């Protein structure tokens, strides 16, 4: 699974294109303000947060 940290617009478009519904999920680490994006159909927010060791996070879905 591709997880991109603080992506540029081009990188975000690449993530969106990998998703069957052309959407990306994201989480933000409130301590560092870093944002992580991945294709929306590849993982749940909580699973990515656990993988990245981010216990508290903001979350959302991005589309263009």
GULUM-249442 format. One line per 2 residues: number of its first residue (from 1); for each residue x, y, z of C-alpha. Coordinates in steps of 0.05 Angstrom, whole numbers, plus 5000, padded with zeros to 4 digits. Layout:
NUM = X/Y/Z ~ ...;
END
This chain:
1 = 5000/5000/5000 ~ 5025/5069/4982;
3 = 5024/5121/5038 ~ 5049/5190/5019;
5 = 5071/5241/5071 ~ 5053/5314/5057;
7 = 5042/5302/4983 ~ 5049/5353/4928;
9 = 4988/5362/4883 ~ 5020/5315/4832;
11 = 5033/5262/4885 ~ 4962/5268/4911;
13 = 4935/5259/4840 ~ 4976/5195/4834;
15 = 4945/5169/4899 ~ 4875/5187/4875;
17 = 4887/5151/4809 ~ 4905/5087/4846;
19 = 4837/5085/4880 ~ 4777/5053/4846;
21 = 4733/5111/4869 ~ 4786/5165/4855;
23 = 4790/5185/4928 ~ 4844/5185/4981;
25 = 4838/5178/5056 ~ 4883/5219/5101;
27 = 4904/5228/5173 ~ 4940/5286/5205;
29 = 4987/5279/5264 ~ 4966/5336/5311;
31 = 5036/5340/5342 ~ 5075/5347/5277;
33 = 5019/5371/5230 ~ 5044/5320/5180;
35 = 4990/5292/5134 ~ 4990/5222/5105;
37 = 4948/5201/5044 ~ 4933/5133/5013;
39 = 4882/5105/4963 ~ 4815/5103/4998;
41 = 4799/5031/4982 ~ 4864/5003/5011;
43 = 4859/5014/5086 ~ 4820/5044/5144;
45 = 4843/5107/5179 ~ 4855/5071/5245;
47 = 4898/5018/5211 ~ 4944/5069/5179;
49 = 4949/5109/5244 ~ 4969/5045/5281;
51 = 5020/5028/5228 ~ 5050/5098/5234;
53 = 5047/5099/5310 ~ 5000/5159/5312;
55 = 4952/5146/5371 ~ 4912/5210/5363;
57 = 4895/5238/5294 ~ 4849/5279/5251;
59 = 4821/5243/5190 ~ 4785/5255/5125;
61 = 4775/5238/5052 ~ 4803/5278/4993;
63 = 4778/5281/4922 ~ 4794/5326/4863;
END
